[in-house]
Structures are given as structure tokens and as C-alpha cells.
């Protein structure tokens, strides 16, 4: 959906529409819930909104203007790795030997893609792939903040209010990047707009609601392990959309998923 949105919108426009659409969809939940959030929790709420939704939306859209969506999906598997790293370093989650081995495997798999050229061979540093890695660091940090501060709140409150907290930034950036002018001045942009709205409604709003519910029922490491499925789904869509599949895609995916396996083991 990001890829299709970029056909007629800039990365900033894609991200701003995506966040606004997600916040709009969940506004019937967020507006009544505003008064339920304790005052002292608004700073971490804003952190969760920024790191869990706003920043990754812009980073992913910028990265996918230059790299295939399948590569982005494979790198997204690092979310569980960073959930453990951030949790161990800053949230007293602790490290175990098998988890350290998983972290190492995940970063090795990541390294292959960061140095992968457009022809599928290793060689040059890929800055845009690094943006996806930074996004997974944001996700990994966000899930730990949610686990620390918001386990007592229903998932529908946390997901909807975090999106509402960053929606004003998305609106301002959307206006500054001339989203209304692009929509009204380019009739051919409608399919791209529909793709971004789908991305915002379902892959951001609904997905975030379900993900925070999963975090409530488990923990940041287990919850982030849904990234087992993301690289596989991304590869399937990449093949369906005619993207080139390279040997190192599968090597990287295998290493990252194996790393997530060791991280998730008890």
C-alpha cells in the first residue's frame, strides 16, 4: 500500500495521510478516552504515538521510495530484536544467552540487506534500508514504553489516544506538503489515495488496536514476534507485484527469523 501510494504522492504526503486516516478511524474511541489518561502519562503517550506510528510512517515511506517493499518487509522482522535490546538496556528485561545469539543472527541478516546493491549483489551501503532499521528501533522502543506505562489501560484506549496525540503533527505536515492540492489537482491520484487510506484504516488503525491487545495478553518480546509473518507476507506481495527476488533476500529473512526464534524461546 505504501508502494502504491508513492505512485502519486510524496513520502511526506503518504505518511501524513496514513496517520490522519488511522486517527480518524479510531476517533470514536479516542475522544471519549482522553479524560481517562492520567496527566503524568501524557508524555509517554506522546512518545508511543511518535515512535510507534508517526516516525515509522515517514521513515517507511521515504525508504520505500528507493527500495522494494519486500526488502522493507524483511527488515521489519527486526522489531522483535530491538524490543529485546531496548527492554534489556533500559527496561530491566534482562538478557539470556539464547537471546543474545538471536540478536546477533538478526543483525547479521540485517547487514546483508543494508549492503545489498540494486542488482542483488553485496557491495555498497544502502542508506534507505537503514531507515527501515531505524523504524524497527522505534517500534521496539514503543512496545516497551507501552508495557511499562499502559498495561492497565484497554488496548482500544492506548491505540486510539496514541494516534490522536500525533494526528495534529500529521495534519500540519500534510497541509505544508500540499496534500489537498495534490488530491484536487490530479484525478489520476485517486487509486494511490485509496491505497493510503486502506493503509491508514486497516494496516495502521485496526492493526495497532489488535497489536496493543496482544501486548496486554503477553509481553513486548512475544508481542513483537508477530514479525515472524511480516517478511513472509511482504515477499508474497513483492512476487505478486513483480519485484525481483534475490538470493540474499532469503538468506537475510532466514537469519532474521531464526534470530527472532531464539529471542522468543524461554
GINORKA-V327665 format. One record per residue. N is the residue number from 1. NEAR is the number of other C-alpha atoms within 10 Angstrom. Layout:
n->(N,N)
near->(NEAR,NEAR)
This chain:
n->(1,2,3,4,5,6,7,8,9,10,11,12,13,14,15,16,17,18,19,20,21,22,23,24,25,26,27,28,29,30,31,32,33,34,35,36,37,38,39,40,41,42,43,44,45,46,47,48,49,50,51,52,53,54,55,56,57,58,59,60,61,62,63,64,65,66,67,68,69,70,71,72,73,74,75,76,77,78,79,80,81,82,83,84,85,86,87,88,89,90,91,92,93,94,95,96,97,98,99,100,101,102,103,104,105,106,107,108,109,110,111,112,113,114,115,116,117,118,119,120,121,122,123,124,125,126,127,128,129,130,131,132,133,134,135,136,137,138,139,140,141,142,143,144,145,146,147,148,149,150,151,152,153,154,155,156,157,158,159,160,161,162,163,164,165,166,167,168,169,170,171,172,173,174,175,176,177,178,179,180,181,182,183,184,185,186,187,188,189,190,191,192,193,194,195,196,197,198,199,200,201,202,203,204,205,206,207,208,209,210,211,212,213,214,215,216,217,218,219,220,221,222,223,224,225,226,227,228,229,230,231,232,233,234,235,236,237,238,239,240,241,242,243,244,245,246,247,248,249,250,251,252,253,254,255,256,257,258,259,260,261,262,263,264,265,266)
near->(17,24,19,15,26,23,15,19,23,18,22,22,27,32,31,27,25,31,32,24,24,28,28,19,19,21,16,11,18,23,13,11,15,16,9,10,15,8,8,8,11,15,10,17,23,17,20,27,24,22,22,26,27,26,17,22,24,21,21,28,25,22,20,21,16,13,19,19,24,25,25,24,23,29,32,27,28,33,30,33,32,26,28,29,22,20,23,15,11,12,15,9,16,12,14,14,10,16,22,17,15,26,24,16,22,30,19,17,26,25,18,20,25,23,18,19,14,15,8,15,14,15,12,11,15,18,13,19,26,20,22,27,24,21,25,25,23,24,26,26,25,24,28,25,22,25,18,14,12,20,17,11,14,13,21,18,21,27,32,27,27,25,32,25,20,22,25,15,15,24,17,12,17,20,13,12,17,15,20,12,10,17,16,11,10,10,9,13,17,15,14,21,23,14,18,28,22,18,24,28,21,16,15,24,26,18,16,23,19,15,19,24,18,17,20,19,12,13,17,26,25,19,21,26,22,15,23,21,14,18,27,18,14,19,23,13,15,18,12,9,11,8,15,13,15,14,9,16,22,17,15,24,27,17,20,31,26,19,27,30,17,20,26,19,12,7)
